[in-house]
Amino acid sequence: MRALAAVRSVPVRLSARLVPGGDARPADAGMTTAEYAVGTVGACAFSGVLYKLVQSPEVMGLLRDVISKAFNLF
């Protein structure tokens, strides 16, 4: 039984060694959620700009020309 207890405590000791300060939970544990939120808002803003750019008549004409030339090759 002592061997089993030693094996069970290995992950706890390892996690305490990997975390700075020996705490089981770092001080900025909530920062990852905020970073994901900022990244998501940035990605949505970029996609909105890209959508408006692709919908412009100049870019639509360029895309139409590229696609028509690609189909004429085959």
PEDAZI-V49928 format. One record per residue. N is the residue number from 1. RES is the residue in one letter. SS is DSSP state (H for helix, E for strand, - for the rest). Layout:
n/res/ss
N/RES/SS
N/RES/SS
This chain:
n/res/ss
1/M/-
2/R/H
3/A/H
4/L/H
5/A/H
6/A/H
7/V/H
8/R/H
9/S/-
10/V/H
11/P/H
12/V/H
13/R/H
14/L/H
15/S/H
16/A/H
17/R/H
18/L/H
19/V/-
20/P/H
21/G/H
22/G/H
23/D/-
24/A/-
25/R/-
26/P/-
27/A/-
28/D/-
29/A/-
30/G/-
31/M/H
32/T/H
33/T/H
34/A/H
35/E/H
36/Y/H
37/A/H
38/V/H
39/G/H
40/T/H
41/V/H
42/G/H
43/A/H
44/C/H
45/A/H
46/F/H
47/S/H
48/G/H
49/V/H
50/L/H
51/Y/H
52/K/H
53/L/H
54/V/H
55/Q/-
56/S/-
57/P/H
58/E/H
59/V/H
60/M/H
61/G/H
62/L/H
63/L/H
64/R/H
65/D/H
66/V/H
67/I/H
68/S/H
69/K/H
70/A/H
71/F/H
72/N/H
73/L/H
74/F/-
